[in-house]
Amino acid sequence: MIIIKCNNYVILFNTQAAKARADEAAAAEAEQRAALEEVQAQERARDAKTEELKRKSEDESLGLVARQRAKNELAQHLAEDPLPLRKSKITLEAATKKAEKARIVRFFNCVRIGFLARF
């Protein structure tokens, strides 16, 4: 328990509960960072494959069959459903909301746990 005196007020804080809320907020933020890294990695992989197929389809040093195969693969790649990427983005959005909620709860928890009394 911490006691703070300020401007005719005494504020009592339960440090154990505040530490628990801070730990929850830190875990939520770590989950958010991990989800963001996963989304970025998947986007980089998709972009790299797209660029490679574009390069192959426009490379004049390759034969006609290889270029056409690359064009077909590029069309298939662009048309396919990026389910893992969409799932990762949804996970990132949920983690962001959870982290924001943890930050808000941590702030209001300190206010709610703290007992404010005028003396």
C-alpha positions in Angstrom: 0.0 0.0 0.0 1.3 3.4 -1.0 0.2 6.6 0.6 0.6 9.9 -1.3 -0.3 13.3 0.2 -1.0 16.1 -2.3 -3.0 19.3 -2.0 -5.1 18.4 1.0 -5.8 14.9 -0.4 -4.5 11.5 0.7 -4.3 8.9 -2.1 -4.0 5.2 -1.1 -2.8 2.8 -3.9 -2.9 -1.0 -3.7 0.5 -1.7 -5.3 -0.1 -5.5 -5.9 -3.3 -4.9 -7.9 -1.6 -2.1 -9.9 1.4 -4.3 -10.6 -0.9 -7.1 -11.8 -2.7 -4.7 -14.2 0.7 -3.4 -15.4 1.8 -6.9 -16.1 -1.4 -7.6 -18.0 -0.9 -4.5 -20.1 2.7 -5.4 -20.9 1.6 -8.9 -22.0 -1.1 -7.4 -24.2 1.5 -5.0 -25.8 3.9 -7.9 -26.4 1.1 -9.9 -28.1 0.4 -6.9 -30.2 4.1 -6.5 -31.3 4.2 -10.2 -32.1 1.1 -10.0 -34.3 2.4 -6.9 -36.0 5.7 -8.7 -36.8 3.8 -11.7 -38.2 1.7 -9.5 -40.5 4.8 -7.6 -41.7 6.6 -10.9 -42.4 3.7 -12.3 -44.4 3.3 -9.1 -46.4 7.0 -9.1 -47.2 6.9 -12.7 -48.3 3.9 -12.0 -50.5 5.4 -8.9 -52.0 8.7 -10.7 -52.6 7.0 -13.5 -54.5 5.0 -11.0 -56.5 8.2 -9.1 -57.5 10.0 -12.3 -58.4 7.2 -13.5 -60.7 6.9 -10.0 -62.3 10.7 -10.0 -62.9 10.6 -13.5 -64.4 7.6 -12.6 -66.6 9.4 -9.5 -68.0 12.9 -11.0 -68.4 13.7 -11.2 -72.1 16.7 -13.5 -71.4 14.3 -16.3 -70.5 12.5 -18.4 -73.1 8.9 -17.8 -74.1 7.6 -20.8 -72.2 9.3 -19.7 -69.0 8.0 -16.1 -69.3 4.4 -17.4 -70.0 4.7 -19.8 -67.0 5.8 -16.9 -64.8 2.9 -14.7 -66.1 0.4 -17.5 -65.3 1.9 -18.1 -61.9 1.8 -14.3 -61.2 -1.9 -14.2 -62.2 -2.7 -17.2 -59.9 -0.7 -15.7 -57.1 -2.5 -12.4 -57.4 -5.9 -14.1 -57.6 -5.4 -16.5 -54.7 -7.0 -15.8 -51.4 -4.4 -14.5 -48.9 -6.1 -16.2 -45.9 -3.1 -16.4 -43.6 -2.5 -12.7 -44.2 -6.1 -11.8 -43.5 -6.1 -14.0 -40.4 -2.9 -12.3 -39.2 -4.5 -8.8 -39.8 -7.5 -9.8 -37.8 -5.3 -11.1 -35.0 -3.4 -7.8 -35.0 -6.6 -5.8 -34.8 -7.7 -7.9 -31.8 -4.4 -7.6 -30.1 -4.4 -3.8 -30.7 -7.9 -3.6 -29.1 -6.8 -5.8 -26.2 -3.7 -3.7 -25.6 -5.7 -0.4 -25.7 -8.2 -1.9 -23.3 -5.4 -3.0 -20.9 -3.9 0.5 -21.0 -7.3 2.1 -20.2 -8.1 -0.5 -17.5 -4.7 0.0 -16.0 -5.3 3.8 -15.8 -8.9 3.5 -14.4 -7.8 0.7 -12.1 -5.3 3.0 -10.4 -8.0 5.6 -10.0 -10.6 3.0 -8.8 -8.1 1.2 -6.4 -6.8 4.5 -5.1 -8.9 5.8 -2.2 -9.2 9.5 -2.4 -10.1 11.2 0.9 -10.0 14.9 1.8 -8.6 15.6 5.3 
